[in-house]
């Protein structure tokens, strides 16, 4: 097994179990403990895990913005499946809002030029993937947030104020059990408000690691969302 493959599997295992010992990982991957320690050192240097006595756990990111590269390596297989399910909602000719979340980026893997879609996004990562697939894309413009590759600020907000979409795909850092969607990024939250307001159909994507978490800024209530795409078991009450 390649080192990068093993490290990705180690990360997924720690994300599932929350904590793993060096001995457990060494036995699972049939390698020496020193090899696992090197892997954990690399993962810690990337901010993906936190080394502790005898093993490693997930780092604490509550109440702060999480770097995009870290988010992208968190539950990637789950996020890819959520992206596939989201793409199935699209109809030919749709105009689509996509936010700068790592989950929403996976939708681009499952859309094609023949669908004649128009994508509007504040994500440099989404734009990059759309360009590779020759899919029509509008960028909001604005100030670049280096840790999230998101365009934000007054310029981005002005662009979205004057644009409308058939469907909006967005994610966030957390959603409470009673259905309040929140995030720590004030600037990205402001853009999500506009995407939600200016779209006919609103779709919220989140994996089960987001459930039960609440951050500083409110994005929306579940009553404002038309569809949820998730691997979590949820039953949000809707207003009559």
C-alpha positions in Angstrom: 0.0 0.0 0.0 1.3 3.5 -0.9 2.1 5.8 2.0 -0.6 8.4 0.8 -3.2 5.7 0.6 -2.4 4.4 4.1 -2.5 7.9 5.5 -5.9 8.6 4.0 -7.2 5.3 5.4 -5.7 6.1 8.8 -7.4 9.5 8.7 -10.8 8.0 7.8 -10.4 5.5 10.7 -9.6 8.2 13.2 -12.6 10.2 11.9 -14.8 7.2 12.5 -13.4 6.1 15.9 -12.4 9.6 17.1 -9.2 8.1 18.6 -6.9 5.3 17.6 -3.7 3.9 19.2 -0.5 3.4 17.4 -0.5 -0.3 18.2 -4.1 -0.7 16.9 -3.2 1.0 13.6 0.0 -0.9 13.2 -1.8 -4.2 13.5 -4.6 -3.1 11.2 -2.2 -2.1 8.4 0.4 -4.8 9.1 3.2 -2.3 9.5 5.6 -1.5 12.3 4.6 1.1 14.9 7.4 3.4 13.8 5.8 3.6 10.4 2.4 4.6 11.9 4.2 7.2 14.0 5.7 8.7 10.9 2.2 8.7 9.2 0.7 10.4 12.2 3.5 13.0 12.2 2.7 13.8 8.6 -1.0 14.0 9.3 -0.5 16.2 12.3 1.8 18.6 10.3 -1.1 19.0 7.9 -3.5 19.8 10.7 -5.5 16.7 10.1 -5.0 14.9 13.4 -3.8 15.6 16.9 -1.0 13.4 18.4 -1.6 12.3 22.0 -0.1 9.7 24.3 0.0 6.4 22.4 -2.1 7.4 19.4 -4.0 10.2 17.7 -7.4 11.9 17.7 -9.2 14.5 15.7 -8.1 18.1 16.2 -10.5 20.6 17.8 -11.8 23.1 15.3 -14.9 24.3 17.2 -15.5 28.0 16.8 -13.0 28.7 14.2 -12.7 28.5 10.4 -11.4 25.1 9.2 -8.8 25.3 6.3 -10.2 24.0 3.0 -7.5 21.3 2.6 -8.5 19.9 5.9 -12.2 19.9 5.1 -11.5 18.3 1.7 -9.7 15.3 3.4 -12.5 14.8 6.0 -15.0 12.1 5.0 -14.1 12.3 1.2 -16.0 9.2 0.2 -19.1 10.3 2.0 -19.0 13.7 0.5 -18.5 12.2 -3.0 -21.7 10.2 -2.5 -23.6 13.3 -1.3 -22.3 15.1 -4.4 -23.6 12.3 -6.7 -27.0 12.4 -5.1 -27.2 16.2 -5.4 -26.2 16.1 -9.1 -29.2 13.8 -9.7 -31.5 16.7 -8.8 -30.3 18.8 -11.7 -32.3 19.3 -14.9 -31.0 20.3 -18.3 -30.6 24.0 -18.7 -30.7 24.8 -14.9 -28.9 27.8 -13.5 -27.2 26.7 -10.3 -25.7 28.4 -7.2 -22.8 26.5 -5.6 -21.1 27.7 -2.5 -17.4 27.3 -1.6 -17.8 24.2 0.6 -15.7 21.1 0.1 -18.9 19.0 0.0 -20.6 20.9 -2.8 -17.4 20.8 -4.9 -18.0 17.0 -5.4 -21.2 17.8 -7.4 -19.0 18.9 -10.3 -17.7 15.3 -10.6 -21.2 14.2 -11.7 -22.3 16.9 -14.1 -21.5 17.2 -17.8 -21.4 19.9 -20.6 -24.3 18.2 -22.4 -26.6 19.3 -19.6 -26.2 22.9 -20.6 -26.0 24.1 -17.0 -24.9 27.5 -15.9 -23.0 27.5 -12.6 -22.7 30.6 -10.4 -20.1 30.2 -7.6 -17.8 32.0 -5.2 -15.5 29.0 -5.1 -12.1 29.0 -6.9 -12.0 25.2 -6.4 -15.4 24.7 -8.1 -14.5 27.1 -10.9 -11.2 25.2 -11.5 -13.1 21.8 -11.9 -15.8 23.4 -14.0 -13.1 24.8 -16.4 -11.5 21.4 -16.7 -14.9 20.0 -17.8 -15.8 22.9 -20.1 -19.0 23.8 -18.1 -20.3 27.4 -18.2 -19.4 29.2 -15.0 -19.8 32.7 -13.5 -17.6 33.7 -10.6 -18.9 36.2 -8.1 -15.7 38.1 -7.9 -14.7 39.6 -4.6 -11.9 39.2 -2.1 -10.2 35.8 -1.9 -10.1 34.0 1.5 -6.8 32.1 1.2 -7.7 29.3 3.7 -11.0 28.5 1.9 -10.4 29.5 -1.7 -13.7 31.4 -1.4 -14.5 34.8 -2.9 -16.4 37.1 -0.4 -17.2 40.7 0.4 -19.2 43.5 -1.0 -18.3 42.8 -4.7 -19.4 39.1 -4.4 -22.6 40.2 -2.5 -23.4 42.7 -5.2 -23.0 40.1 -7.9 -25.3 37.7 -6.2 -27.9 40.3 -5.4 -28.5 40.7 -9.1 -28.5 37.0 -10.1 -31.2 34.3 -9.7 -30.9 30.5 -9.9 -33.2 27.5 -10.3 -31.4 25.6 -7.5 -28.9 26.3 -4.8 -26.5 23.8 -3.3 -24.8 24.8 0.0 -23.2 23.3 3.1 -21.9 24.6 6.4 -19.8 23.7 9.4 -22.7 22.6 11.6 -26.4 21.9 12.0 -28.1 21.5 15.4 -30.5 18.6 16.2 -33.4 21.1 16.1 -32.5 22.2 12.6 -30.4 25.4 12.8 -27.7 25.6 10.2 -24.6 27.6 11.3 -21.1 28.4 10.2 -18.1 30.3 11.7 -17.3 32.3 8.5 -19.3 35.6 8.6 -18.4 36.5 5.0 -19.4 33.1 3.6 -22.6 33.1 5.6 -23.6 36.4 4.0 -23.2 34.9 0.6 -25.2 31.8 1.5 -28.0 34.1 2.6 -28.2 35.6 -0.8 -27.9 32.3 -2.6 -30.8 30.9 -0.5 -32.9 34.1 -1.1 -32.4 34.2 -4.9 -33.0 30.5 -5.7 -36.2 28.6 -6.4 -35.0 25.4 -4.8 -32.6 25.1 -1.9 -30.5 22.0 -1.1 -28.4 21.6 2.0 -25.6 19.0 2.0 -24.0 17.7 5.1 -22.3 14.6 6.5 -23.0 13.2 9.9 -19.9 14.8 11.4 -21.7 18.2 11.1 -24.8 17.1 13.1 -25.2 18.4 16.6 -22.7 21.3 16.1 -23.4 25.0 16.4 -21.2 27.9 15.3 -21.3 31.6 15.6 -23.3 32.7 12.6 -26.7 31.4 11.6 -27.1 30.4 7.9 -30.8 29.4 8.0 -33.4 27.2 9.6 -34.4 23.9 8.1 -37.8 25.4 7.2 -36.0 27.4 4.6 -34.5 24.3 2.9 -36.3 22.2 0.3 -34.1 19.2 0.3 -31.5 17.6 2.6 -28.8 15.4 1.3 -27.0 13.6 4.1 -25.8 10.3 5.4 -27.1 11.2 8.9 -30.4 10.0 10.3 -32.4 13.1 10.8 -36.1 14.0 11.1 -36.4 17.8 11.2 -39.8 19.1 11.9 -41.2 21.3 9.2 -43.5 24.3 9.6 -47.0 23.6 8.4 
